Amino acid sequence: MDIDDILQEFDTAAQPHDASRDIKDLTLSWIAERTAPEILPFQTALLDRLTERIRQQIELVETETGNLDPTSNFRLILIQTELERVKYLVRAYLRVRMHKIDKYAFHVLSTPPVRSRLAPSELAYLKSHLALLNNHYLSSFLRNFPEQLRRLDDKAGGITMVEEPDMDSAVFCRVVKDVKDAIVRIPGTDAEFELRMDDLYVVRYSAVREFVMKGEVELI
């Protein structure tokens, strides 16, 4: 029995869903989240499965700790290594989303389509973050300003204080599915090109955003 057999034995018993596929999907979601200028839809089902798998692995390690059988001990070492890898990916995925929530807090909260992409816990964090930020600024210096100048989301005079993601920033992407309407037009220009399966592109995010949301193009 080799290492893959040991891990596969645990995966089959603990989780009927393809665990290796989930880890790959989480890795792709993490990369896409790091690459996209805006926050993407939260992968609820994927995170639920992986969280349950982490819980099962922790229970297994706690149950079998102290076993004197060398084979079992080696198996536990492999499972613990796999556990740390999955936990790292989950933390990294959530951390990059939290960074965007912090950076674009007012934009996310005031834009319903964007706000709907958050998990309930992320939305609660966003509201708490904004409340603390507002109270901090108010107690530090805003209380000395006139009432009409205390808003942190002021858009008066044609100048907005709300920071928004740059949708025209360049991204690397790959076409992973056959695209029906395969012509991509660059906003604000006359340039256009055709998306072909497995091709790689460097392009404005706004040009491929629709295909990214459909899962036809993945960010790399």
C-alpha positions, 0 to 999 in steps of 0.5 A: 500500500503506497501513500496514495492508497492510504489517503484514498482509503480515508477519503473514500470512507469519510467523504463520498464526494471526490475530495481531490476534486474539491481541493483542486476547485478550492485552489482554482477559486483561490487563484481566481479570487486573487486575480479578479479585481472584484469579489467573486461569489462565495463557494458555499457548497465547496467550503461546506464539504471541505469544512466537514472533511476537516472536522472528520480528519481532526476526529480521526487523528484524535481517535487514533493518536497513541496507536502503537502500530507503525502503519497507523502512525504513518497513516496519521502523519499523512492525514495530518499533512493533508489536513494542514494543506486543506486548512491553508487553502481555506484560510488563504481563500477567506483571507483574500476575500476579507482583504477585498471586503476591507478595501471596498467595504462601502462599495460592497455594502451599497451594491446589492448584486455584489453584496449578495456574493458574500457569505452570511458571516462575511456580511456580518463582518462587513457591517461590523467592520464599517461600524467600528471604522465609522466610530473610530473616525468619528471619535478621532476627527470627524466630530470636529467637522460640520455635519454635512462633511462627516459621511464616509461615503460622500459623493458630492461635487462629482467626487466619490469617497467610495473606493471601487475595484478597477474593472479594467485591470489586466488579468490572465485567463484561460478558456475552459469551456466551449463559448457560444458567443465567443466574440469578446469586445474590449469596452471603450475600443473597437478591438475584439477577438474570439475565445477559443478552447484552451487558449490563454489571454491577457485582457481587461477583466471587464471584457471577460467578466461575463464569461468568468461568472459563467465558468467558461473562462477561468482566471490564472 
